[in-house]
Amino acid sequence: MDTLHDRINRVIHTSAFEHVLEQHGIDLIEFQCTWDKISGGDFDKLPQPYREAILVGEEDLHGCKEIALA
């Protein structure tokens, strides 16, 4: 099972993730400095905008097709 840290690492640089944070007036640096302290590693303890950004980032990644390079 993925940890919250793993989930965030996958989505943190997606445009969808960053866009949701911006919509809520949250700076990426603020997110990076606070998510672990706030959550203690528990997704459900994150503030709603943080959870929303992660979920939207995951949706964005699932929408991308992976291309295998030979």
C-alpha positions in Angstrom: 0.0 0.0 0.0 1.3 3.4 -0.9 2.0 5.9 1.8 0.7 9.4 1.7 4.3 10.5 1.0 4.3 8.2 -2.1 1.0 9.6 -3.3 2.2 13.2 -3.0 5.5 12.5 -4.7 3.6 11.2 -7.8 1.3 14.2 -8.1 3.2 17.2 -6.7 4.4 18.4 -10.1 1.2 17.8 -12.1 -0.4 21.0 -13.4 -3.7 19.9 -12.0 -2.3 19.6 -8.4 -0.7 23.0 -8.6 -3.8 24.5 -10.1 -6.0 23.3 -7.2 -3.6 24.7 -4.7 -3.5 28.0 -6.5 -7.3 28.2 -6.6 -7.2 27.9 -2.8 -4.4 30.5 -2.4 -2.0 27.9 -1.2 1.7 28.2 -2.2 3.5 24.9 -3.2 6.2 25.7 -0.6 3.5 26.1 2.1 2.1 22.7 1.1 5.5 21.1 1.2 6.3 22.5 4.6 3.0 21.7 6.3 1.3 18.6 4.9 3.3 16.1 7.0 2.9 18.0 10.3 -0.8 18.5 9.7 -1.6 15.0 8.6 0.9 12.7 10.5 0.8 10.6 7.4 -3.0 10.3 7.3 -4.7 11.5 4.2 -8.0 12.0 6.0 -6.4 14.5 8.4 -5.3 16.8 5.6 -7.2 20.0 5.0 -9.9 19.7 2.3 -7.9 21.7 -0.3 -4.8 19.5 0.2 -6.9 16.3 -0.3 -8.6 17.8 -3.3 -5.3 18.7 -4.9 -3.9 15.2 -4.4 -7.1 13.5 -5.8 -7.1 15.8 -8.9 -3.4 15.2 -9.4 -4.0 11.5 -9.3 -6.9 11.8 -11.8 -4.6 13.8 -14.1 -1.9 11.1 -13.9 -4.5 8.4 -14.7 -5.6 10.3 -17.7 -2.1 10.4 -19.1 -1.0 7.5 -21.4 2.3 6.0 -20.8 4.5 5.5 -23.8 7.2 2.8 -23.8 10.4 3.8 -25.5 12.5 1.2 -27.1 
